[in-house]
Amino acid sequence: MSATDTPRRSMRTPLGRVRNLGAAHSGTSDFWRQRITAVAMTLLMLPVIVVVMMTLGSNQAGAKVILGSLPVAVIMMLFIVASAWHMKIGMQVVIEDYVHNEKLKLVSIMLNNFFSIAVALASIYAIIKISSGV
Amino acid sequence: MALSIVHRATGIALYVGTLLLAWWLIAAASGSAAAYSNVQAFTGSIIGRLIVFGYTWALMHHMLSGIRHFVWDLGFGFKANEREALTWAALIGGIVLTILIWIIAYAIGGVR
């Protein structure tokens, strides 16, 4: 059955009706980003574990040398961006599932955004600071 | 098996645990060497080691449990025995990987 068979009151196309809809007004974009960041972190997991292992037993000066090298800095920053994004989406799902008071829910989602972005920015700033040697 | 709640719980634990990651990186970037020693003193303590061990397990379990969800997203593994197998693989795999990581960490002299 094609769309033209059925008389409709609306002139909008099926795509037009679903666009920008859904409870979050963002459709499936969060679902998709959750999976992109998950794949990214799975790929980055081994390199990140190696980096952390390399810093074991070294003092601050040694850690600076390891974390300040270009490949390590890039690996860590990619991992941080993917983590922050992933955990922001994940926590929002948890909030939406359990917090039913509308105002409390909005405040919680806002705090979730603040926390995720703050952790990510602080970590990235630290890595850039180490890399630039200041 | 009701492991989806464990996936969620480990996710929340990892969320809070990023504070430790951020603390470690900020301390490494800090101008004072003592800031980094403080992190090492904490992660080297009994409580600190338990927390980092728990964090390692949460990370490994959440990753494997997430891969399990991927298999389902791709449309496989929906039969009862397959669901059970995937769940047990995530559960056992998470514990095995965690112990393996800690054996390697101790072996390369992470503990002084």
gemmi code that builds the backbone of each chain (N, CA, C; Angstrom):
import gemmi

chains = {
    "A": [
        ("MET", (0.845, -1.205, 0.000), (0.000, 0.000, 0.000), (0.875, 1.247, 0.000)),
        ("SER", (0.689, 2.075, -1.003), (1.496, 3.290, -1.043), (0.784, 4.412, -0.308)),
        ("ALA", (1.512, 5.459, -0.035), (0.981, 6.561, 0.765), (-0.188, 7.246, 0.064)),
        ("THR", (-0.220, 7.159, -1.278), (-1.267, 7.868, -2.030), (-2.601, 7.136, -1.997)),
        ("ASP", (-2.605, 5.827, -1.609), (-3.841, 5.053, -1.584), (-4.804, 5.540, -0.506)),
        ("THR", (-4.240, 5.962, 0.623), (-5.069, 6.328, 1.756), (-5.288, 7.835, 1.810)),
        ("PRO", (-6.535, 8.252, 1.871), (-6.759, 9.686, 2.022), (-6.343, 10.151, 3.411)),
        ("ARG", (-5.650, 11.254, 3.452), (-5.184, 11.760, 4.748), (-5.577, 13.209, 4.891)),
        ("ARG", (-5.769, 13.595, 6.150), (-6.068, 15.016, 6.381), (-4.785, 15.831, 6.289)),
        ("SER", (-3.686, 15.167, 6.668), (-2.420, 15.902, 6.680), (-1.721, 15.788, 5.347)),
        ("MET", (-1.087, 16.874, 4.946), (-0.293, 16.870, 3.717), (1.151, 16.482, 3.995)),
        ("ARG", (1.486, 16.258, 5.267), (2.887, 15.991, 5.620), (3.282, 14.577, 5.220)),
        ("THR", (4.520, 14.435, 4.799), (5.044, 13.133, 4.419), (5.380, 12.336, 5.681)),
        ("PRO", (5.480, 10.993, 5.552), (5.864, 10.201, 6.724), (7.175, 10.695, 7.349)),
        ("LEU", (8.136, 11.066, 6.510), (9.411, 11.554, 7.042), (9.217, 12.846, 7.829)),
        ("GLY", (8.377, 13.723, 7.276), (8.118, 14.999, 7.939), (7.496, 14.821, 9.311)),
        ("ARG", (6.660, 13.765, 9.442), (5.997, 13.551, 10.732), (6.948, 13.050, 11.807)),
        ("VAL", (7.930, 12.229, 11.428), (8.831, 11.682, 12.453), (10.003, 12.607, 12.728)),
        ("ARG", (10.252, 13.518, 11.799), (11.402, 14.401, 11.971), (11.242, 15.268, 13.227)),
        ("ASN", (12.282, 15.322, 14.031), (12.299, 16.133, 15.258), (11.260, 15.704, 16.288)),
        ("LEU", (10.822, 14.456, 16.179), (9.857, 14.001, 17.170), (10.494, 13.036, 18.153)),
        ("GLY", (9.644, 12.392, 18.929), (10.141, 11.540, 19.993), (10.220, 12.342, 21.277)),
        ("ALA", (10.247, 11.604, 22.401), (10.195, 12.267, 23.703), (11.338, 13.253, 23.908)),
        ("ALA", (12.476, 12.917, 23.341), (13.648, 13.772, 23.546), (13.752, 14.832, 22.456)),
        ("HIS", (12.831, 14.807, 21.498), (12.850, 15.715, 20.340), (14.132, 15.564, 19.535)),
        ("SER", (14.798, 14.446, 19.688), (16.033, 14.243, 18.944), (16.045, 12.869, 18.288)),
        ("GLY", (14.880, 12.225, 18.244), (14.773, 10.935, 17.559), (15.761, 9.917, 18.088)),
        ("THR", (16.486, 9.276, 17.166), (17.403, 8.207, 17.562), (18.853, 8.663, 17.606)),
        ("SER", (19.111, 9.972, 17.585), (20.503, 10.428, 17.504), (21.306, 10.009, 18.735)),
        ("ASP", (20.683, 10.066, 19.936), (21.398, 9.653, 21.143), (21.716, 8.158, 21.105)),
        ("PHE", (20.741, 7.383, 20.626), (20.935, 5.933, 20.496), (22.149, 5.656, 19.615)),
        ("TRP", (22.231, 6.345, 18.508), (23.320, 6.149, 17.549), (24.659, 6.611, 18.132)),
        ("ARG", (24.666, 7.793, 18.752), (25.917, 8.304, 19.339), (26.404, 7.413, 20.469)),
        ("GLN", (25.458, 6.840, 21.220), (25.819, 5.914, 22.293), (26.612, 4.743, 21.728)),
        ("ARG", (26.220, 4.291, 20.528), (26.898, 3.148, 19.913), (28.220, 3.543, 19.251)),
        ("ILE", (28.265, 4.731, 18.657), (29.535, 5.192, 18.067), (30.603, 5.296, 19.159)),
        ("THR", (30.223, 5.941, 20.285), (31.199, 6.128, 21.356), (31.569, 4.794, 22.002)),
        ("ALA", (30.616, 3.852, 22.040), (30.911, 2.524, 22.605), (31.950, 1.798, 21.756)),
        ("VAL", (31.767, 1.841, 20.434), (32.730, 1.195, 19.537), (34.096, 1.874, 19.676)),
        ("ALA", (34.085, 3.206, 19.725), (35.339, 3.951, 19.859), (36.086, 3.528, 21.121)),
        ("MET", (35.376, 3.445, 22.243), (36.025, 3.086, 23.504), (36.503, 1.647, 23.509)),
        ("THR", (35.743, 0.755, 22.857), (36.169, -0.648, 22.784), (37.488, -0.743, 22.018)),
        ("LEU", (37.591, 0.033, 20.909), (38.831, 0.030, 20.128), (39.979, 0.668, 20.906)),
        ("LEU", (39.657, 1.686, 21.712), (40.697, 2.415, 22.447), (41.080, 1.737, 23.762)),
        ("MET", (40.305, 0.733, 24.170), (40.509, 0.147, 25.499), (41.920, -0.402, 25.702)),
        ("LEU", (42.382, -1.199, 24.746), (43.716, -1.795, 24.897), (44.818, -0.723, 24.950)),
        ("PRO", (44.845, 0.235, 23.995), (45.847, 1.299, 24.090), (45.796, 2.061, 25.416)),
        ("VAL", (44.596, 2.349, 25.914), (44.477, 3.100, 27.172), (45.035, 2.280, 28.346)),
        ("ILE", (44.730, 0.988, 28.354), (45.257, 0.129, 29.425), (46.787, 0.110, 29.369)),
        ("VAL", (47.328, 0.036, 28.153), (48.794, 0.043, 27.994), (49.377, 1.344, 28.546)),
        ("VAL", (48.740, 2.468, 28.236), (49.216, 3.777, 28.716), (49.223, 3.810, 30.245)),
        ("VAL", (48.120, 3.386, 30.850), (48.033, 3.407, 32.319), (49.101, 2.499, 32.917)),
        ("MET", (49.301, 1.328, 32.306), (50.329, 0.387, 32.789), (51.716, 1.018, 32.705)),
        ("MET", (51.954, 1.774, 31.621), (53.269, 2.405, 31.434), (53.587, 3.406, 32.544)),
        ("THR", (52.534, 4.042, 33.063), (52.777, 5.061, 34.090), (52.908, 4.463, 35.490)),
        ("LEU", (52.563, 3.172, 35.628), (52.629, 2.550, 36.949), (54.066, 2.586, 37.467)),
        ("GLY", (54.209, 2.979, 38.703), (55.525, 2.946, 39.317), (56.408, 4.133, 38.986)),
        ("SER", (55.935, 5.030, 38.116), (56.773, 6.203, 37.842), (56.250, 7.401, 38.629)),
        ("ASN", (57.154, 8.335, 38.893), (56.748, 9.544, 39.618), (56.112, 10.540, 38.639)),
        ("GLN", (55.838, 11.758, 39.128), (55.152, 12.742, 38.281), (55.949, 13.072, 37.023)),
        ("ALA", (57.266, 13.221, 37.180), (58.104, 13.567, 36.026), (58.008, 12.482, 34.952)),
        ("GLY", (58.040, 11.225, 35.397), (57.937, 10.109, 34.457), (56.576, 10.063, 33.792)),
        ("ALA", (55.535, 10.317, 34.590), (54.171, 10.303, 34.049), (53.978, 11.414, 33.020)),
        ("LYS", (54.592, 12.571, 33.291), (54.495, 13.700, 32.349), (55.098, 13.330, 30.992)),
        ("VAL", (56.247, 12.642, 31.026), (56.911, 12.260, 29.775), (56.009, 11.327, 28.965)),
        ("ILE", (55.390, 10.352, 29.664), (54.540, 9.376, 28.967), (53.255, 10.048, 28.447)),
        ("LEU", (52.559, 10.758, 29.343), (51.271, 11.364, 28.966), (51.436, 12.512, 27.975)),
        ("GLY", (52.642, 13.113, 27.938), (52.869, 14.251, 27.067), (53.268, 13.876, 25.647)),
        ("SER", (53.557, 12.592, 25.420), (53.933, 12.196, 24.054), (52.700, 12.238, 23.155)),
        ("LEU", (52.922, 12.577, 21.894), (51.798, 12.827, 20.977), (50.803, 11.666, 20.867)),
        ("PRO", (51.255, 10.437, 20.560), (50.254, 9.362, 20.414), (49.466, 9.111, 21.691)),
        ("VAL", (50.161, 9.170, 22.839), (49.475, 8.930, 24.116), (48.452, 10.027, 24.386)),
        ("ALA", (48.844, 11.274, 24.155), (47.932, 12.395, 24.394), (46.686, 12.269, 23.516)),
        ("VAL", (46.888, 11.893, 22.259), (45.746, 11.763, 21.340), (44.842, 10.609, 21.773)),
        ("ILE", (45.451, 9.474, 22.114), (44.669, 8.313, 22.568), (43.834, 8.687, 23.790)),
        ("MET", (44.467, 9.357, 24.755), (43.764, 9.709, 25.987), (42.633, 10.709, 25.721)),
        ("MET", (42.893, 11.685, 24.856), (41.853, 12.678, 24.583), (40.672, 12.063, 23.830)),
        ("LEU", (40.961, 11.177, 22.882), (39.877, 10.487, 22.178), (39.036, 9.683, 23.163)),
        ("PHE", (39.729, 8.994, 24.063), (39.031, 8.158, 25.041), (38.166, 9.016, 25.972)),
        ("ILE", (38.700, 10.162, 26.375), (37.961, 11.049, 27.282), (36.713, 11.607, 26.596)),
        ("VAL", (36.860, 12.033, 25.348), (35.706, 12.575, 24.618), (34.623, 11.495, 24.470)),
        ("ALA", (35.042, 10.299, 24.063), (34.079, 9.202, 23.886), (33.418, 8.856, 25.221)),
        ("SER", (34.209, 8.783, 26.298), (33.669, 8.444, 27.630), (32.644, 9.462, 28.082)),
        ("ALA", (33.022, 10.735, 27.998), (32.144, 11.788, 28.510), (30.814, 11.796, 27.751)),
        ("TRP", (30.911, 11.636, 26.460), (29.708, 11.637, 25.622), (28.824, 10.433, 25.966)),
        ("HIS", (29.474, 9.270, 26.033), (28.781, 8.015, 26.316), (28.102, 8.054, 27.683)),
        ("MET", (28.828, 8.542, 28.691), (28.274, 8.513, 30.051), (27.192, 9.564, 30.230)),
        ("LYS", (27.295, 10.660, 29.471), (26.253, 11.695, 29.522), (24.934, 11.122, 28.986)),
        ("ILE", (25.009, 10.413, 27.871), (23.802, 9.808, 27.287), (23.261, 8.722, 28.211)),
        ("GLY", (24.175, 7.866, 28.710), (23.763, 6.754, 29.571), (23.075, 7.224, 30.838)),
        ("MET", (23.670, 8.244, 31.484), (23.081, 8.747, 32.724), (21.742, 9.412, 32.447)),
        ("GLN", (21.618, 10.056, 31.298), (20.336, 10.692, 30.956), (19.228, 9.638, 30.827)),
        ("VAL", (19.581, 8.485, 30.252), (18.604, 7.389, 30.140), (18.173, 6.934, 31.533)),
        ("VAL", (19.145, 6.812, 32.434), (18.840, 6.391, 33.807), (17.933, 7.419, 34.482)),
        ("ILE", (18.264, 8.701, 34.314), (17.447, 9.772, 34.913), (16.019, 9.720, 34.362)),
        ("GLU", (15.908, 9.581, 33.041), (14.579, 9.563, 32.418), (13.754, 8.355, 32.868)),
        ("ASP", (14.467, 7.266, 33.212), (13.760, 6.067, 33.671), (13.266, 6.187, 35.106)),
        ("TYR", (14.035, 6.835, 35.964), (13.732, 6.783, 37.403), (13.219, 8.082, 38.000)),
        ("VAL", (13.541, 9.228, 37.371), (13.103, 10.509, 37.956), (11.841, 10.965, 37.222)),
        ("HIS", (10.724, 10.921, 37.925), (9.455, 11.204, 37.257), (8.954, 12.624, 37.485)),
        ("ASN", (9.480, 13.276, 38.548), (9.112, 14.678, 38.758), (9.754, 15.517, 37.664)),
        ("GLU", (8.926, 16.253, 36.928), (9.407, 16.928, 35.719), (10.531, 17.931, 36.003)),
        ("LYS", (10.353, 18.743, 37.056), (11.372, 19.761, 37.349), (12.671, 19.116, 37.813)),
        ("LEU", (12.528, 18.125, 38.699), (13.715, 17.426, 39.211), (14.450, 16.737, 38.065)),
        ("LYS", (13.665, 16.199, 37.126), (14.257, 15.524, 35.976), (15.075, 16.495, 35.142)),
        ("LEU", (14.516, 17.674, 34.879), (15.240, 18.662, 34.063), (16.506, 19.136, 34.763)),
        ("VAL", (16.394, 19.352, 36.091), (17.583, 19.777, 36.853), (18.645, 18.680, 36.821)),
        ("SER", (18.215, 17.426, 36.999), (19.155, 16.299, 36.986), (19.868, 16.190, 35.641)),
        ("ILE", (19.103, 16.336, 34.566), (19.699, 16.244, 33.231), (20.690, 17.385, 33.013)),
        ("MET", (20.344, 18.552, 33.555), (21.249, 19.694, 33.430), (22.544, 19.435, 34.189)),
        ("LEU", (22.424, 18.950, 35.428), (23.613, 18.654, 36.240), (24.461, 17.565, 35.582)),
        ("ASN", (23.784, 16.593, 34.975), (24.469, 15.521, 34.265), (25.328, 16.100, 33.137)),
        ("ASN", (24.756, 17.056, 32.404), (25.519, 17.721, 31.332), (26.718, 18.471, 31.901)),
        ("PHE", (26.476, 19.230, 32.996), (27.559, 20.002, 33.602), (28.693, 19.081, 34.031)),
        ("PHE", (28.338, 17.989, 34.736), (29.348, 17.070, 35.262), (30.164, 16.463, 34.127)),
        ("SER", (29.468, 15.935, 33.121), (30.162, 15.256, 32.023), (31.105, 16.199, 31.287)),
        ("ILE", (30.625, 17.409, 31.028), (31.446, 18.365, 30.288), (32.620, 18.843, 31.147)),
        ("ALA", (32.360, 19.060, 32.440), (33.431, 19.533, 33.327), (34.545, 18.492, 33.447)),
        ("VAL", (34.173, 17.225, 33.651), (35.175, 16.163, 33.765), (35.989, 16.064, 32.471)),
        ("ALA", (35.295, 16.122, 31.340), (35.983, 16.003, 30.058), (36.933, 17.176, 29.830)),
        ("LEU", (36.446, 18.394, 30.068), (37.280, 19.572, 29.814), (38.483, 19.629, 30.745)),
        ("ALA", (38.262, 19.308, 32.022), (39.368, 19.331, 32.985), (40.441, 18.323, 32.570)),
        ("SER", (40.018, 17.126, 32.168), (40.966, 16.079, 31.769), (41.715, 16.471, 30.503)),
        ("ILE", (40.993, 17.010, 29.529), (41.623, 17.397, 28.271), (42.593, 18.561, 28.496)),
        ("TYR", (42.172, 19.506, 29.345), (43.054, 20.640, 29.652), (44.345, 20.125, 30.297)),
        ("ALA", (44.220, 19.168, 31.200), (45.392, 18.605, 31.875), (46.348, 17.978, 30.860)),
        ("ILE", (45.803, 17.229, 29.913), (46.653, 16.558, 28.914), (47.342, 17.587, 28.019)),
        ("ILE", (46.600, 18.610, 27.611), (47.206, 19.650, 26.766), (48.305, 20.384, 27.542)),
        ("LYS", (48.039, 20.618, 28.824), (49.029, 21.306, 29.671), (50.309, 20.461, 29.777)),
        ("ILE", (50.138, 19.149, 29.973), (51.299, 18.261, 30.068), (52.054, 18.254, 28.735)),
        ("SER", (51.301, 18.151, 27.641), (51.907, 18.059, 26.312), (52.689, 19.312, 25.942)),
        ("SER", (52.178, 20.475, 26.389), (52.847, 21.718, 26.021), (53.956, 22.072, 27.004)),
        ("GLY", (54.067, 21.265, 28.058), (55.193, 21.414, 28.972), (55.197, 22.667, 29.821)),
        ("VAL", (54.019, 23.246, 30.074), (53.979, 24.434, 30.940), (53.658, 24.062, 32.389)),
    ],
    "B": [
        ("MET", (18.605, -14.916, 33.849), (19.632, -13.947, 34.273), (19.094, -12.529, 34.096)),
        ("ALA", (19.339, -11.739, 35.103), (18.938, -10.324, 35.017), (20.185, -9.465, 35.119)),
        ("LEU", (20.929, -9.463, 34.043), (22.226, -8.783, 34.085), (22.147, -7.347, 33.598)),
        ("SER", (20.987, -6.966, 33.024), (20.915, -5.617, 32.471), (21.076, -4.569, 33.573)),
        ("ILE", (20.612, -4.916, 34.783), (20.745, -3.969, 35.897), (22.210, -3.840, 36.306)),
        ("VAL", (22.988, -4.915, 36.117), (24.426, -4.853, 36.419), (25.125, -3.957, 35.399)),
        ("HIS", (24.674, -4.037, 34.150), (25.223, -3.158, 33.107), (24.992, -1.699, 33.499)),
        ("ARG", (23.798, -1.431, 33.970), (23.437, -0.075, 34.379), (24.225, 0.355, 35.625)),
        ("ALA", (24.324, -0.545, 36.588), (25.036, -0.224, 37.839), (26.522, 0.030, 37.580)),
        ("THR", (27.141, -0.807, 36.730), (28.560, -0.588, 36.422), (28.728, 0.719, 35.655)),
        ("GLY", (27.756, 1.040, 34.820), (27.808, 2.305, 34.083), (27.802, 3.499, 35.026)),
        ("ILE", (26.945, 3.437, 36.048), (26.879, 4.531, 37.029), (28.188, 4.603, 37.826)),
        ("ALA", (28.736, 3.443, 38.181), (30.004, 3.406, 38.922), (31.127, 4.025, 38.084)),
        ("LEU", (31.153, 3.707, 36.800), (32.183, 4.247, 35.907), (32.032, 5.758, 35.749)),
        ("TYR", (30.769, 6.203, 35.760), (30.459, 7.635, 35.671), (31.138, 8.385, 36.813)),
        ("VAL", (30.930, 7.885, 38.028), (31.544, 8.511, 39.202), (33.069, 8.325, 39.158)),
        ("GLY", (33.487, 7.162, 38.676), (34.911, 6.841, 38.629), (35.737, 7.734, 37.713)),
        ("THR", (35.077, 8.433, 36.779), (35.840, 9.338, 35.905), (36.478, 10.462, 36.725)),
        ("LEU", (35.931, 10.714, 37.933), (36.540, 11.713, 38.815), (37.969, 11.314, 39.163)),
        ("LEU", (38.169, 9.997, 39.346), (39.499, 9.482, 39.671), (40.453, 9.685, 38.485)),
        ("LEU", (39.946, 9.411, 37.287), (40.735, 9.601, 36.066), (41.119, 11.076, 35.912)),
        ("ALA", (40.130, 11.952, 36.127), (40.379, 13.392, 36.006), (41.376, 13.853, 37.074)),
        ("TRP", (41.213, 13.350, 38.302), (42.125, 13.701, 39.407), (43.554, 13.298, 39.055)),
        ("TRP", (43.711, 12.090, 38.532), (45.031, 11.564, 38.146), (45.677, 12.469, 37.085)),
        ("LEU", (44.918, 12.821, 36.047), (45.460, 13.636, 34.951), (45.781, 15.060, 35.421)),
        ("ILE", (44.893, 15.635, 36.249), (45.127, 16.991, 36.749), (46.374, 17.010, 37.641)),
        ("ALA", (46.521, 15.965, 38.466), (47.686, 15.876, 39.345), (48.969, 15.724, 38.536)),
        ("ALA", (48.879, 14.967, 37.444), (50.050, 14.793, 36.582), (50.429, 16.121, 35.933)),
        ("ALA", (49.424, 16.928, 35.623), (49.672, 18.212, 34.966), (50.081, 19.291, 35.961)),
        ("SER", (49.828, 19.033, 37.239), (50.075, 20.046, 38.274), (51.553, 20.439, 38.362)),
        ("GLY", (51.774, 21.652, 38.829), (53.139, 22.138, 39.002), (53.844, 21.510, 40.195)),
        ("SER", (53.076, 20.958, 41.122), (53.704, 20.358, 42.302), (53.730, 18.830, 42.190)),
        ("ALA", (54.906, 18.271, 42.453), (55.065, 16.817, 42.395), (54.280, 16.138, 43.509)),
        ("ALA", (54.026, 16.880, 44.583), (53.288, 16.321, 45.721), (51.857, 15.977, 45.327)),
        ("ALA", (51.287, 16.772, 44.406), (49.909, 16.520, 43.959), (49.804, 15.119, 43.366)),
        ("TYR", (50.838, 14.731, 42.606), (50.832, 13.401, 41.986), (51.084, 12.313, 43.030)),
        ("SER", (51.975, 12.634, 43.982), (52.242, 11.663, 45.063), (50.981, 11.373, 45.861)),
        ("ASN", (50.139, 12.400, 46.029), (48.880, 12.206, 46.757), (47.983, 11.182, 46.047)),
        ("VAL", (47.900, 11.304, 44.722), (47.094, 10.346, 43.957), (47.661, 8.941, 44.130)),
        ("GLN", (48.982, 8.841, 44.023), (49.622, 7.532, 44.155), (49.444, 6.957, 45.556)),
        ("ALA", (49.482, 7.847, 46.556), (49.281, 7.385, 47.936), (47.876, 6.823, 48.087)),
        ("PHE", (46.910, 7.496, 47.440), (45.524, 7.033, 47.526), (45.334, 5.716, 46.765)),
        ("THR", (45.781, 5.690, 45.499), (45.559, 4.471, 44.700), (46.409, 3.304, 45.209)),
        ("GLY", (47.454, 3.630, 45.980), (48.293, 2.562, 46.529), (47.783, 2.021, 47.855)),
        ("SER", (46.878, 2.786, 48.507), (46.335, 2.334, 49.793), (45.387, 1.157, 49.573)),
        ("ILE", (45.033, 0.497, 50.671), (44.135, -0.666, 50.564), (42.788, -0.248, 49.964)),
        ("ILE", (42.228, 0.831, 50.519), (40.929, 1.322, 50.018), (41.056, 1.724, 48.544)),
        ("GLY", (42.135, 2.453, 48.243), (42.354, 2.915, 46.875), (42.472, 1.760, 45.901)),
        ("ARG", (43.232, 0.735, 46.319), (43.385, -0.434, 45.445), (42.062, -1.144, 45.219)),
        ("LEU", (41.258, -1.243, 46.273), (39.941, -1.875, 46.132), (39.076, -1.093, 45.149)),
        ("ILE", (39.142, 0.251, 45.256), (38.347, 1.094, 44.359), (38.810, 0.927, 42.909)),
        ("VAL", (40.133, 0.960, 42.703), (40.657, 0.828, 41.331), (40.399, -0.584, 40.792)),
        ("PHE", (40.471, -1.574, 41.679), (40.159, -2.945, 41.259), (38.686, -3.030, 40.843)),
        ("GLY", (37.816, -2.451, 41.660), (36.392, -2.415, 41.340), (36.134, -1.663, 40.049)),
        ("TYR", (36.879, -0.577, 39.863), (36.745, 0.223, 38.640), (37.158, -0.601, 37.417)),
        ("THR", (38.260, -1.347, 37.570), (38.732, -2.209, 36.472), (37.652, -3.228, 36.105)),
        ("TRP", (37.073, -3.848, 37.142), (36.043, -4.846, 36.867), (34.813, -4.201, 36.210)),
        ("ALA", (34.387, -3.056, 36.746), (33.213, -2.374, 36.183), (33.438, -2.055, 34.702)),
        ("LEU", (34.658, -1.599, 34.404), (34.998, -1.237, 33.021), (34.978, -2.460, 32.104)),
        ("MET", (35.618, -3.537, 32.550), (35.685, -4.752, 31.729), (34.305, -5.379, 31.565)),
        ("HIS", (33.550, -5.425, 32.669), (32.223, -6.025, 32.580), (31.294, -5.198, 31.684)),
        ("HIS", (31.339, -3.882, 31.883), (30.472, -2.989, 31.098), (30.803, -3.088, 29.611)),
        ("MET", (32.110, -3.215, 29.304), (32.529, -3.336, 27.905), (31.996, -4.643, 27.295)),
        ("LEU", (32.221, -5.752, 27.985), (31.770, -7.047, 27.447), (30.242, -7.127, 27.398)),
        ("SER", (29.606, -6.608, 28.428), (28.146, -6.595, 28.453), (27.608, -5.707, 27.326)),
        ("GLY", (28.359, -4.638, 27.035), (27.985, -3.751, 25.930), (28.139, -4.438, 24.588)),
        ("ILE", (29.201, -5.237, 24.440), (29.400, -5.993, 23.197), (28.242, -6.981, 23.008)),
        ("ARG", (27.770, -7.530, 24.144), (26.612, -8.426, 24.125), (25.391, -7.693, 23.550)),
        ("HIS", (25.223, -6.441, 23.984), (24.114, -5.640, 23.446), (24.280, -5.376, 21.945)),
        ("PHE", (25.548, -5.223, 21.531), (25.845, -5.028, 20.112), (25.405, -6.225, 19.288)),
        ("VAL", (25.701, -7.412, 19.808), (25.315, -8.641, 19.112), (23.802, -8.642, 18.922)),
        ("TRP", (23.091, -8.225, 19.969), (21.620, -8.170, 19.855), (21.189, -7.085, 18.872)),
        ("ASP", (21.887, -5.917, 18.918), (21.559, -4.825, 17.982), (21.691, -5.290, 16.530)),
        ("LEU", (22.662, -6.174, 16.289), (22.900, -6.658, 14.932), (21.946, -7.785, 14.557)),
        ("GLY", (21.095, -8.170, 15.509), (20.049, -9.137, 15.207), (20.400, -10.588, 15.457)),
        ("PHE", (21.473, -10.808, 16.235), (21.859, -12.192, 16.544), (21.679, -12.490, 18.035)),
        ("GLY", (21.720, -13.778, 18.348), (21.795, -14.206, 19.745), (20.526, -14.072, 20.560)),
        ("PHE", (19.370, -14.210, 19.919), (18.115, -14.033, 20.649), (17.536, -15.331, 21.209)),
        ("LYS", (18.079, -16.481, 20.790), (17.559, -17.743, 21.330), (17.923, -17.838, 22.807)),
        ("ALA", (17.106, -18.564, 23.545), (17.296, -18.635, 24.998), (18.703, -19.079, 25.376)),
        ("ASN", (19.186, -20.145, 24.719), (20.520, -20.647, 25.076), (21.617, -19.664, 24.668)),
        ("GLU", (21.383, -18.937, 23.559), (22.366, -17.942, 23.109), (22.408, -16.753, 24.069)),
        ("ARG", (21.250, -16.345, 24.526), (21.189, -15.234, 25.496), (21.951, -15.609, 26.757)),
        ("GLU", (21.702, -16.822, 27.225), (22.388, -17.307, 28.428), (23.895, -17.334, 28.223)),
        ("ALA", (24.309, -17.836, 27.048), (25.740, -17.963, 26.760), (26.421, -16.597, 26.721)),
        ("LEU", (25.768, -15.627, 26.072), (26.338, -14.277, 25.978), (26.471, -13.647, 27.360)),
        ("THR", (25.433, -13.862, 28.178), (25.428, -13.279, 29.516), (26.539, -13.862, 30.379)),
        ("TRP", (26.668, -15.196, 30.326), (27.734, -15.843, 31.100), (29.109, -15.449, 30.583)),
        ("ALA", (29.222, -15.288, 29.256), (30.510, -14.888, 28.674), (30.926, -13.507, 29.191)),
        ("ALA", (29.935, -12.594, 29.274), (30.227, -11.244, 29.774), (30.608, -11.291, 31.251)),
        ("LEU", (29.885, -12.106, 32.008), (30.115, -12.200, 33.456), (31.485, -12.796, 33.762)),
        ("ILE", (31.760, -13.941, 33.147), (33.023, -14.631, 33.408), (34.181, -13.885, 32.749)),
        ("GLY", (33.957, -13.425, 31.518), (34.994, -12.684, 30.799), (35.433, -11.431, 31.544)),
        ("GLY", (34.483, -10.726, 32.138), (34.800, -9.513, 32.887), (35.705, -9.793, 34.069)),
        ("ILE", (35.403, -10.880, 34.783), (36.221, -11.252, 35.946), (37.603, -11.702, 35.495)),
        ("VAL", (37.668, -12.516, 34.427), (38.950, -13.023, 33.922), (39.844, -11.877, 33.454)),
        ("LEU", (39.276, -10.950, 32.668), (40.059, -9.812, 32.163), (40.580, -8.945, 33.312)),
        ("THR", (39.722, -8.731, 34.307), (40.117, -7.906, 35.455), (41.316, -8.533, 36.174)),
        ("ILE", (41.227, -9.824, 36.458), (42.319, -10.514, 37.156), (43.582, -10.495, 36.294)),
        ("LEU", (43.411, -10.706, 34.999), (44.548, -10.697, 34.066), (45.259, -9.341, 34.085)),
        ("ILE", (44.473, -8.269, 34.016), (45.045, -6.910, 34.028), (45.829, -6.676, 35.314)),
        ("TRP", (45.273, -7.135, 36.435), (45.949, -6.905, 37.722), (47.192, -7.758, 37.883)),
        ("ILE", (47.182, -8.960, 37.313), (48.385, -9.797, 37.343), (49.494, -9.103, 36.557)),
        ("ILE", (49.143, -8.576, 35.362), (50.139, -7.879, 34.533), (50.644, -6.633, 35.258)),
        ("ALA", (49.709, -5.888, 35.868), (50.095, -4.658, 36.578), (51.085, -4.963, 37.703)),
        ("TYR", (50.805, -6.019, 38.468), (51.723, -6.386, 39.546), (53.047, -6.880, 38.988)),
        ("ALA", (52.963, -7.635, 37.878), (54.170, -8.240, 37.292), (55.136, -7.185, 36.761)),
        ("ILE", (54.593, -6.091, 36.180), (55.497, -5.084, 35.635), (55.949, -4.076, 36.698)),
        ("GLY", (55.619, -4.351, 37.930), (56.171, -3.548, 39.021), (55.407, -2.305, 39.322)),
        ("GLY", (54.103, -2.369, 39.170), (53.283, -1.219, 39.518), (53.181, -1.023, 41.014)),
        ("VAL", (53.564, -2.037, 41.751), (53.451, -1.938, 43.200), (54.835, -1.958, 43.822)),
        ("ARG", (55.144, -0.889, 44.548), (56.485, -0.813, 45.124), (56.437, -1.068, 46.614)),
    ],
}
model = gemmi.Model(1)
for chain_id, residues in chains.items():
    chain = gemmi.Chain(chain_id)
    for i, (resn, *xyz) in enumerate(residues, 1):
        res = gemmi.Residue()
        res.name, res.seqid = resn, gemmi.SeqId(i, " ")
        for name, pos in zip(("N", "CA", "C"), xyz):
            atom = gemmi.Atom()
            atom.name, atom.element = name, gemmi.Element(name[0])
            atom.pos, atom.b_iso = gemmi.Position(*pos), 0.0
            res.add_atom(atom)
        chain.add_residue(res)
    model.add_chain(chain)
structure = gemmi.Structure()
structure.add_model(model)
structure.setup_entities()
